Amino acid sequence: MKKIYHLSTCNTCQRIISEINPGADVVLQDIKTEAITEKQLEEMYKLSGSYESLFSKRAQLYRQRGLNTQSLNENDFKELILEHYTFLKRPVIIIDDQIFIGNSKKNIASAADALLK
């Protein structure tokens, strides 16, 4: 499976997608218009090893809700990601049994290399 979870209104996501130029065999899912299911999130969790690694602490809601002052556990991260798309660190790129989370240059370069294989 080759899939990219992204936000179509996010300039960074759009730039990354155009940079890595995914082929027609890559499924793009805009998480704002097509919410992440619990099953999809569990698949991401199996590949990443934690819900916290999938969680964006840069989301505006993170500070607005005072979550930055709370001690959150794995279940909290899971529930928050399922509750609102903004809590998913973007983009999440899945290529077979590999997962690439976030927009760091090194991460995106690794994802681009994996897509070429």
C-alpha positions in Angstrom: 0.0 0.0 0.0 1.2 3.5 -0.8 -0.7 6.3 0.8 -0.3 9.9 1.8 -2.4 11.4 4.5 -2.3 15.2 4.0 -4.2 18.4 4.3 -5.1 20.0 1.0 -5.2 23.5 2.5 -1.7 23.1 3.9 1.0 24.7 1.7 3.7 22.6 3.2 1.8 19.4 2.4 1.2 20.5 -1.2 4.8 21.5 -1.7 6.0 18.1 -0.4 3.5 16.2 -2.6 4.7 18.1 -5.7 8.4 17.6 -4.7 8.1 13.8 -4.2 5.8 13.5 -7.2 3.9 10.4 -6.2 2.8 8.1 -9.0 -0.7 7.1 -9.9 -0.4 4.1 -7.6 -0.2 6.4 -4.5 -3.5 7.1 -2.8 -3.9 10.7 -1.5 -6.3 11.2 1.4 -7.2 14.8 2.4 -7.8 14.3 6.1 -10.0 17.4 6.3 -12.6 16.1 3.8 -12.1 12.4 4.5 -11.6 11.8 8.2 -9.1 9.3 9.4 -10.8 6.1 10.6 -9.8 4.3 13.8 -8.7 1.4 11.6 -6.4 3.7 9.6 -5.0 5.2 12.7 -4.3 1.8 14.2 -2.4 0.8 11.0 -0.3 4.0 11.4 0.3 3.1 15.1 1.5 -0.4 14.2 4.1 1.1 11.8 5.1 4.0 14.0 5.0 2.3 17.5 3.2 5.2 19.2 0.3 7.6 18.9 2.4 10.4 20.3 4.8 10.1 17.3 1.7 10.8 15.1 0.5 13.7 17.2 1.2 17.3 16.2 2.0 19.5 19.2 2.2 22.4 16.8 -1.6 22.3 16.3 -3.3 25.6 17.4 -5.9 23.6 19.3 -3.1 22.0 21.4 -2.4 25.3 23.1 -5.9 26.7 22.9 -7.3 23.7 24.9 -4.4 23.9 27.4 -3.2 20.4 26.4 0.4 21.6 26.6 0.0 21.8 30.4 -1.4 18.3 30.7 0.2 15.0 30.9 -1.2 13.0 28.0 -1.0 9.3 27.5 -1.1 7.2 24.4 -4.9 6.8 24.5 -5.3 10.6 24.9 -3.2 11.1 21.7 -5.3 8.5 19.9 -8.6 10.0 20.9 -7.5 13.6 20.0 -6.3 12.6 16.6 -9.6 10.8 15.9 -11.5 13.8 17.2 -9.9 16.5 15.0 -7.7 16.2 11.9 -5.4 19.1 13.0 -3.8 16.8 15.6 -2.3 14.5 13.0 1.3 15.4 12.2 1.4 15.9 8.5 2.0 14.5 6.1 1.9 10.8 6.9 3.4 8.8 4.1 3.0 5.0 4.1 4.9 2.9 1.6 4.3 -0.8 2.1 5.6 -1.4 5.6 7.4 1.9 6.1 5.9 5.1 7.6 7.2 8.6 7.3 5.7 11.1 9.7 6.0 14.9 9.4 7.7 17.3 7.1 11.4 17.3 8.1 13.7 17.4 5.0 15.4 14.1 6.0 12.1 12.4 6.4 10.7 13.6 3.1 13.9 12.6 1.3 13.7 9.1 2.8 10.0 8.8 1.7 10.9 10.0 -1.9 13.7 7.4 -2.0 11.3 4.7 -0.9 8.7 5.7 -3.5 11.4 5.2 -6.2 12.0 1.6 -5.2 
